[in-house]
Amino acid sequence: MGKKVRMRKNVLITGASSGLGAGMARILAAKGHNLALTARRVDRLDELKNELEKSHSDIEVVVHGLDVNDHDQVFAVFKQAIRDLGGLDRVIVNAGLGKGGRIGTGKFHANKQTAETNFVAALAQCEAAMEHFYERKAGHLVVISSMSAMRGMPSTITTYAATKAAVAHLAEGIRSDLINRKGLDIKVTTLFPGYIASEMNEGVEQAPRLMVDTETGCKALVKAIEREVTDAAIPTWPWAPLGQVMKHAPLSVLRRMV
């Protein structure tokens, strides 16, 4: 039998008002986790909080409005969530943006917004989480990357893919810092979702062939999170083998794939 991973009771999720964030929150609530849910759309967070508390009376759910690009607010909200729940055992860095345009077509500001949201804001979230985990000597940092991080991507997802590669390397660097540090129960997980139904993936041409529904995708995400894997393609099939193809295929072949 494999080593049993202990339950990380109190979980903070950014970008929890819809999509993967809300989907993971529903599954974690059903498993008995207390949740700190953050996003810009507080009305949706309040609806989700009411839904979860009605279905699961044994858990505590707190919500906080958060624009992750307001870095001072990131640190303030994380500290408040720590006070609310008496500490955080796991932080899921999930908030992200998918807008953008082909480089050289005048879409710099859209690309800049995606870069700031997906990388600089993620850096702030990782900093806030790891400060707390180092203080407690325990915790689990989960960073949501993307299968697009495997290679440089064309067209409207060039910047998005680059940011997701950047956060994957950020998580790996944090993980490297933990090697040979004794007395710490701190884990770092990087997840690479493929096409999972969400607001961000609406209209994706590959949807009929490769898209899985939100619940299926989120169950796979939570399963990997609870195993505290180092990294994983989600869902494993077909994305684990496809990831290897994406890493090594000539750019001309990759271009036809995406």
C-alpha positions in Angstrom: 0.0 0.0 0.0 1.1 3.5 -0.7 1.9 6.1 1.9 -1.3 7.7 3.2 -1.4 11.5 2.9 -3.0 13.3 5.8 -6.0 15.5 5.3 -5.2 19.2 4.8 -8.4 20.5 6.4 -8.5 24.3 5.6 -8.2 25.2 2.0 -8.0 28.5 0.2 -8.9 28.7 -3.5 -8.4 31.8 -5.6 -10.6 32.3 -8.7 -13.4 30.4 -6.9 -16.4 32.1 -8.3 -16.8 29.9 -11.4 -15.2 27.2 -13.5 -12.5 25.0 -12.0 -12.3 27.0 -8.8 -16.0 26.6 -8.0 -15.9 22.9 -9.2 -13.0 22.1 -6.9 -14.7 23.9 -4.0 -17.8 21.7 -4.4 -15.8 18.5 -4.3 -13.6 19.6 -1.4 -16.7 20.7 0.6 -18.2 17.2 0.1 -15.0 15.7 1.5 -15.3 17.8 4.7 -12.8 20.6 4.0 -13.3 24.1 5.4 -12.9 26.6 2.6 -11.8 30.2 2.1 -13.0 31.2 -1.4 -11.8 34.3 -3.1 -12.6 36.0 -6.4 -13.6 39.4 -7.8 -17.3 38.5 -8.2 -18.4 38.4 -4.6 -22.1 37.8 -5.5 -21.2 34.5 -7.0 -19.0 33.6 -4.0 -21.9 34.3 -1.7 -24.2 32.1 -3.8 -21.6 29.3 -3.7 -21.1 29.7 0.1 -24.8 29.4 0.7 -25.0 26.3 -1.6 -22.1 24.6 0.2 -23.2 25.4 3.7 -26.7 24.2 3.0 -25.4 20.9 1.6 -22.6 20.4 4.1 -23.5 21.7 7.6 -20.3 20.4 9.1 -17.9 22.7 7.3 -17.0 26.4 7.5 -16.9 28.5 4.4 -15.6 32.1 4.3 -15.6 34.3 1.2 -13.5 37.4 0.4 -13.6 39.7 -2.6 -10.1 39.6 -4.2 -8.6 41.1 -7.3 -5.3 39.2 -7.5 -3.7 42.0 -9.4 -4.0 44.1 -6.2 -1.0 42.6 -4.5 -1.4 44.3 -1.2 -5.0 42.9 -1.1 -3.6 39.4 -1.8 -1.5 39.5 1.3 -4.3 41.1 3.4 -7.0 38.6 2.2 -4.7 35.6 2.9 -4.0 36.9 6.4 -7.7 37.4 7.0 -8.5 33.9 5.8 -5.8 32.5 8.1 -7.5 34.3 11.0 -10.9 33.2 9.9 -10.1 29.5 9.8 -7.3 29.4 12.3 -4.7 28.7 9.7 -4.5 27.4 6.1 -3.4 23.9 5.3 -3.6 24.2 1.5 -3.6 27.0 -1.0 -4.8 26.5 -4.6 -3.4 29.2 -6.9 -6.2 29.0 -9.5 -7.1 32.6 -10.5 -6.3 33.2 -14.1 -7.1 35.0 -17.4 -7.2 33.7 -20.9 -7.5 36.8 -23.1 -4.9 37.8 -25.6 -3.9 38.3 -29.2 -1.3 37.2 -31.7 1.9 39.0 -31.0 2.4 42.0 -33.3 -1.3 42.7 -33.9 -1.7 45.6 -31.4 -3.1 43.5 -28.6 -0.3 44.3 -26.1 -2.6 45.6 -23.4 -4.7 42.4 -23.4 -1.5 40.3 -23.4 -0.1 42.4 -20.6 -3.2 41.9 -18.5 -2.9 38.1 -19.0 0.8 38.2 -18.1 0.2 40.2 -14.9 -2.8 38.1 -13.8 -1.4 34.7 -14.5 2.2 35.2 -13.4 2.9 38.3 -11.3 -0.4 37.8 -9.3 0.4 34.1 -8.9 3.8 35.1 -7.6 2.1 37.2 -4.9 -0.2 34.3 -4.0 2.7 31.9 -3.7 4.6 34.4 -1.6 1.7 34.9 0.8 1.0 31.1 1.0 4.6 30.1 1.5 5.2 32.7 4.2 2.4 31.1 6.2 3.5 27.5 5.5 7.1 28.2 6.5 5.8 29.8 9.7 3.7 26.7 10.4 6.3 24.3 9.0 3.4 22.6 7.1 1.2 23.2 4.1 0.4 22.3 0.5 0.8 24.8 -2.3 -1.1 23.9 -5.5 -0.4 25.8 -8.7 -2.7 25.4 -11.7 -0.7 25.6 -14.9 -2.0 24.3 -18.3 -1.1 21.8 -20.9 -0.3 24.8 -23.1 2.8 25.3 -20.9 4.5 22.3 -22.7 5.7 24.5 -25.6 5.5 28.0 -27.1 2.0 28.3 -28.5 0.7 30.3 -31.6 -1.9 32.9 -32.2 -4.1 34.2 -29.4 -2.7 31.8 -26.7 1.0 32.7 -27.1 1.1 34.9 -24.0 -1.3 32.6 -22.0 0.9 29.6 -22.6 4.1 31.5 -21.7 2.6 32.6 -18.4 1.5 29.0 -17.6 5.0 27.8 -18.3 6.3 30.5 -16.0 4.1 29.5 -13.1 5.1 25.9 -13.6 8.8 26.9 -13.3 7.9 29.1 -10.3 6.3 26.2 -8.5 9.3 24.0 -9.4 11.7 26.5 -7.9 9.7 26.7 -4.7 9.7 22.9 -4.6 13.5 22.9 -5.1 13.9 25.2 -2.1 12.3 22.5 0.1 14.8 19.8 -0.8 16.8 18.6 2.2 15.1 21.1 4.6 14.3 19.0 7.7 11.3 19.4 9.9 8.9 20.8 7.2 5.7 19.1 6.0 5.4 21.3 3.0 4.5 20.0 -0.5 4.2 21.7 -3.8 2.0 20.4 -6.6 1.8 21.7 -10.2 -1.2 20.6 -12.3 -1.5 20.9 -16.0 -5.2 20.7 -17.1 -6.1 20.0 -20.7 -9.5 21.1 -22.0 -12.0 21.1 -19.1 -15.3 22.8 -19.7 -15.3 26.3 -18.1 -16.0 29.9 -19.1 -12.3 30.2 -20.2 -12.7 27.4 -22.7 -16.0 28.4 -24.3 -15.7 28.2 -28.0 -12.5 26.1 -28.1 -12.5 24.2 -31.5 -11.1 21.0 -30.0 -14.0 20.8 -27.5 -16.0 17.9 -29.2 -12.9 15.6 -29.2 -10.8 16.6 -26.2 -13.0 18.5 -23.8 -14.3 16.9 -20.6 -17.1 18.3 -18.5 -16.3 20.5 -15.5 -17.2 17.9 -12.8 -15.1 15.2 -14.4 -12.2 17.5 -14.8 -12.5 18.9 -11.2 -12.7 15.4 -9.8 -9.4 14.5 -11.5 -7.8 17.8 -10.2 -8.9 17.1 -6.6 -7.7 13.5 -6.8 -4.2 14.6 -7.9 -4.3 17.4 -5.2 -5.2 15.0 -2.4 -2.4 12.6 -3.5 -0.1 15.6 -3.3 1.7 14.6 -6.5 4.6 16.6 -7.7 2.9 17.3 -11.1 0.3 15.8 -13.3 -1.5 16.2 -16.6 -5.3 16.4 -16.0 -7.1 14.2 -17.0 -4.3 11.7 -17.3 -5.8 10.4 -20.6 -5.2 11.7 -23.2 -3.1 14.5 -21.8 -0.2 12.6 -20.3 0.8 11.0 -23.6 -0.2 14.1 -25.6 2.0 16.2 -23.4 5.0 14.1 -24.5 4.1 14.6 -28.1 3.7 18.4 -27.5 7.1 18.6 -25.9 9.0 16.9 -28.7 7.0 17.4 -31.9 8.3 19.8 -34.6 6.6 23.2 -34.4 4.9 22.6 -37.7 3.2 19.4 -36.2 2.4 21.2 -33.0 0.7 24.0 -34.9 -1.7 21.6 -36.5 -2.5 20.0 -33.1 -3.6 23.3 -31.6 
